[in-house]
């Protein structure tokens, strides 16, 4: 089958950074779905793996977001059948979604929203899982009235994760949502997604946040540039507040957490699949709930740009946009 990946860690400027590969068709295990991939989206993990991780064998197939059609179901799988339209974010330790077919653990997949096409659905899984796990499993934000009167600051609200986090917070909590965005178009985007307030993270914003939340922010979700904003985050946080991060900051001073008894959580959405945790099926369950929210009109896809059919050229363009940090929402490609 045709697939796309790399044979060595490489910068995007290298000619062999992303290659077209001929790979054997995957053989699904008893817990797996074999999926004909119809669309994918790109995420920062795609270029980070491409640039930093060597393949275990001759090559590594990239990509960790997909929507497609089930071809086969494993002997231990229930709830799925050939022909089902599914979406998922996959497993970092297995071959990726930049391929014509992929085997994926059925417990981390779900039937995709009935109201979306494959491309629109492919934009959602990885970022929805990341945002959901951060909001409800790490920051422990109460759903519904349990979060009334609370405030949530989302740093990087216009990116893929921020775009779905805003929507999940508005759909499932009563917290006041403050999002950061630095350009007029990105500020407009996060307002349309439901942010109550928007502040500019290109300038010092602690005072602006404190004007909205004078007693401090109860929850802070940093999607990027944590090191750059660390002092502002700890200054703006309410005593006994919670901070969650998903990037890889260097040299942050965690002693700034002590005086306010702040807690810090790290979210990595591949943890459940990498370690086959007892609650691995929680990812499939949350994706099913997200699909229901989409079909009910409470959440919209975060797909903002169709890059065309998947190829070396379109994947390179998508990786370049992500590395530049200028993308709003998610870029999708068809297979």
C-alpha positions, 0 to 999 in steps of 0.5 A: 500500500502507499504510505508516507513517512521517514527513514531518519530524523530530518529537518523539513529542508532535507529532501528526504524529510517526508517520503512516499513509501510502499509498505505491506498492508497492516494485519489487524490483531484481535482488539483492532479495526482495519480501516481504509483511511479516507482523510487525515489532519496534521498536528505538531506531533507529526513534525516533532516525530519526523524531526526527532525520532528514528524509525524502529525499522526501515521506515516510520509511517507518520500521522496521528489523526484519521477518519475512515471506513472499517474494513475488518474487525478483530475477534475481540472487538464489539460495537463495530462492523465493516462499513462503519465510519470511524475516527481516532488519533491512533497510537504513537508506538504503531504505524501512523495514519498517513497511509491507505490503510491502518490498524488501530485499537478499537478501544481508542476509536469511535464512530465519527459524527454522522453530520460530518464528512471524512475530512471534517471529522479527521480534524477532531480526534487528537485535539479533542482527546487532548483537550478533554483529558486536560479539562476533565481528567487533569484540571478536574473542572466540574461539568455543568453547574459544578463549574459555575463561577469558575474561570478558565484561561486557555493560552493559544486559543486559536490552535488546534487544541485551543479551538476544541478546548474552548468549545468543550468548555462552553458546551460542558461547563459553566466556567468563564472562558478567557482565550489568548490570541495575537492576531485579529483573525485569530481573535475573531476565530476564538470569539466565534468558538465561544470565548467570553474574553480574548487577550493578546499573548504577544503583550504582557497580559497578566493585568488584563486577565486580572481585570477579568478575574480579580481573584485569579484564574481557577484553571489555566490550560497552556497549549504552547509557549509555556516557558514564555508565559510561565511567570504571567501564568503563575501570577494570574492563577488563583490561590490553589488553582490548577495549571495544565500544559501540553508542550515541552518548556525548558527551565521553568521555575516550579518554585513559583507554584509554592506560595499559592499551592498551585498544582501542575499537570502534564497531558499527553494523549498517547499515555493510555494507548502507549501503556495500555492503561486499564481505562484505555477505552475512555478515549473511545468513549469520549470520542463517541460523546464528542461525536454526539455533541457535534451532531447536536450542533454544540461543537463544530469541526475545527477544520479550517483549511483543505490541503488537497490529496495527501502527497509528499508535497501537501504533507510538506506544506502542512508541516511547514505551516505548523512549524511556523506557528501560523495555523488557525484550527486544523489542516486536513488532507484526503486519501 
